[in-house]
Amino acid sequence: MARKSGARKPSAVSSLARAEEAADEEILETPALSSFAGGDDAAASSDEEEEDAEAAEAEIERRLVAEAQAEADAAKNQSAESKGTYNHEALTALANDWPALPWVETLDTCAVPLELESVHDDLKREVAFYNNALASVRLAKARLAREGVAYKRPGDYFAEMLKSDAHMAKVKDKLIYEQKKITAVEERKKSQAHRK
């Protein structure tokens, strides 16, 4: 790691940067590296001093990683807390108003509660979800029909668009004309092939 130069960092610097600076100073103060910095006889260093320096460096790395993980965890907790700004009273009041709403506004249906033998059997669980959803849709369709609410799209339905219905009718007629033209060309090709 390179030693940072210049003035001291402001207090807003993360603890990881401060830990790196401390690690740089600590590495320079180790016996093996201080002999290099002091100009002592570098060739006289033994294997034991090198191992001590490596162990010290590994310990510093471990501490840096632990501090970085602690900082990341603290940031996660802080962001989770900042996201939790809810108006609890207003949400409770809205939840209490739900039963008073007409069924058509909520479409709340529940066929039967799911009871699975093994929640770890993915295939059976997915089939149970599918069957429960299908049963809920059947119940909702029956109730909508009973209450006289239309839930099917009419046959001549066109989604609202920027273009007028007259323009869309022209587009539809043009598509039908082109389709008839294509089928007529195909029929001509077939009849010519039969003549040969």
C-alpha positions in Angstrom: 0.0 0.0 0.0 1.3 3.5 -0.8 1.5 6.1 1.9 -1.0 8.9 1.4 0.6 12.4 1.1 -0.9 15.8 1.8 -2.9 17.2 4.6 -5.1 15.2 7.0 -8.4 14.1 5.6 -11.6 15.7 7.0 -13.6 13.9 9.6 -16.1 12.8 7.0 -13.6 10.3 5.6 -14.8 6.7 6.0 -13.3 4.5 8.7 -11.8 2.4 5.9 -9.6 5.2 4.7 -8.5 5.9 8.3 -7.8 2.2 8.8 -5.7 2.2 5.6 -3.6 5.1 6.9 -3.1 3.4 10.2 -2.1 0.2 8.5 0.4 2.1 6.4 2.0 3.6 9.5 1.9 0.2 11.3 3.6 -1.5 8.4 6.3 1.1 8.3 6.9 0.6 12.1 7.4 -3.2 11.8 10.9 -4.3 12.5 11.6 -5.6 9.0 10.4 -2.5 7.2 11.9 0.0 9.7 15.3 -1.5 9.0 14.8 -0.7 5.3 13.6 2.8 6.0 16.4 3.6 8.5 19.1 2.6 6.1 20.4 -0.3 8.3 22.0 -3.3 6.8 19.1 -4.8 4.8 20.9 -8.0 3.8 21.2 -9.1 7.5 17.4 -9.6 7.9 16.5 -13.1 8.6 13.6 -15.4 7.6 12.1 -14.9 11.1 11.8 -11.1 10.6 10.2 -11.7 7.2 7.7 -14.1 8.7 6.9 -11.6 11.4 6.4 -8.9 8.8 4.1 -11.1 6.8 2.2 -12.1 9.9 1.8 -8.4 10.9 0.7 -7.6 7.3 -1.8 -10.4 7.3 -3.2 -9.3 10.7 -3.6 -5.8 9.4 -5.4 -7.1 6.3 -7.8 -9.1 8.5 -8.5 -6.1 10.6 -9.2 -4.0 7.5 -11.5 -6.5 6.0 -13.4 -6.8 9.3 -13.7 -3.0 9.6 -14.9 -2.8 6.0 -17.5 -5.5 6.6 -18.7 -3.7 9.8 -19.0 -0.5 7.9 -21.0 -2.1 5.1 -23.3 -3.7 7.6 -23.8 -0.4 9.4 -24.6 1.3 6.0 -27.1 -1.4 5.3 -28.8 -1.0 8.6 -28.8 2.8 8.3 -30.4 2.6 4.8 -33.0 0.1 6.0 -33.9 2.5 8.9 -34.1 5.5 6.5 -36.5 3.6 4.2 -38.8 2.9 7.1 -40.5 6.3 7.3 -44.1 5.3 7.3 -47.1 7.1 8.6 -48.3 4.2 10.7 -51.6 5.9 11.9 -52.6 6.7 8.3 -51.8 3.1 7.1 -53.8 1.6 10.0 -56.8 3.9 9.2 -56.7 2.8 5.5 -56.5 -0.8 6.5 -59.5 -0.4 8.8 -61.5 1.2 5.9 -61.1 -1.8 3.6 -63.9 -3.9 4.9 -66.3 -1.0 4.3 -65.4 -0.9 0.6 -67.6 -2.7 -1.9 -66.3 -6.1 -3.1 -65.9 -4.8 -6.7 -63.3 -2.3 -5.4 -61.1 -4.9 -3.8 -61.9 -8.2 -5.7 -60.8 -10.0 -2.6 -61.3 -13.8 -3.1 -59.9 -16.8 -1.4 -60.8 -20.2 -2.6 -59.3 -22.5 0.1 -56.2 -22.2 2.3 -53.2 -24.0 1.0 -52.3 -27.1 2.9 -49.2 -28.8 1.5 -47.7 -32.0 2.7 -44.2 -30.9 2.0 -43.4 -27.3 1.3 -40.1 -28.3 -0.2 -41.7 -30.2 -3.1 -41.6 -27.4 -5.7 -43.7 -29.1 -8.3 -46.6 -29.8 -5.9 -46.3 -26.3 -4.5 -46.5 -24.6 -7.9 -49.5 -26.8 -8.9 -51.2 -25.9 -5.6 -50.7 -22.2 -6.3 -52.0 -22.6 -9.9 -55.1 -24.5 -8.7 -55.8 -22.0 -5.9 -55.5 -19.1 -8.3 -57.8 -20.8 -10.8 -60.4 -21.5 -8.2 -60.2 -17.9 -7.0 -60.8 -16.7 -10.6 -63.8 -19.0 -11.0 -65.3 -17.6 -7.7 -64.6 -14.0 -8.8 -66.2 -14.6 -12.2 -69.3 -16.1 -10.7 -69.6 -13.2 -8.2 -69.1 -10.6 -10.9 -71.8 -12.2 -13.1 -74.1 -12.4 -10.1 -73.6 -8.6 -9.4 -74.0 -7.7 -13.0 -70.4 -6.4 -13.5 -69.1 -6.9 -17.0 -65.7 -8.6 -17.0 -65.4 -9.7 -20.6 -64.2 -7.4 -23.4 -66.8 -6.8 -26.2 -66.1 -8.4 -29.6 -65.7 -5.0 -31.3 -63.4 -3.6 -28.6 -60.5 -1.4 -29.6 -58.2 0.0 -27.0 -58.2 3.7 -26.5 -55.6 5.2 -28.9 -54.6 8.5 -30.2 -56.1 7.7 -33.5 -59.9 7.9 -34.1 -62.1 4.9 -34.5 -62.7 5.8 -38.1 -59.0 5.8 -38.8 -58.6 2.4 -37.1 -61.5 1.0 -39.2 -59.6 2.1 -42.3 -56.5 0.4 -41.0 -58.5 -2.7 -40.3 -60.1 -2.6 -43.8 -56.6 -2.2 -45.4 -55.2 -5.2 -43.5 -58.2 -7.3 -44.6 -57.7 -6.1 -48.2 -54.0 -7.0 -48.1 -54.7 -10.4 -46.6 -57.2 -11.1 -49.4 -54.7 -9.9 -52.0 -52.1 -12.3 -50.6 -54.5 -15.3 -50.6 -55.5 -14.4 -54.2 -51.8 -14.4 -55.3 -51.3 -17.7 -53.6 -54.4 -19.2 -55.4 -53.1 -17.9 -58.8 -49.7 -19.5 -58.2 -51.4 -22.8 -57.2 -53.6 -22.8 -60.3 -50.6 -22.0 -62.6 -48.6 -24.8 -61.0 -51.5 -27.2 -61.7 -51.7 -26.2 -65.4 -48.0 -27.1 -65.9 
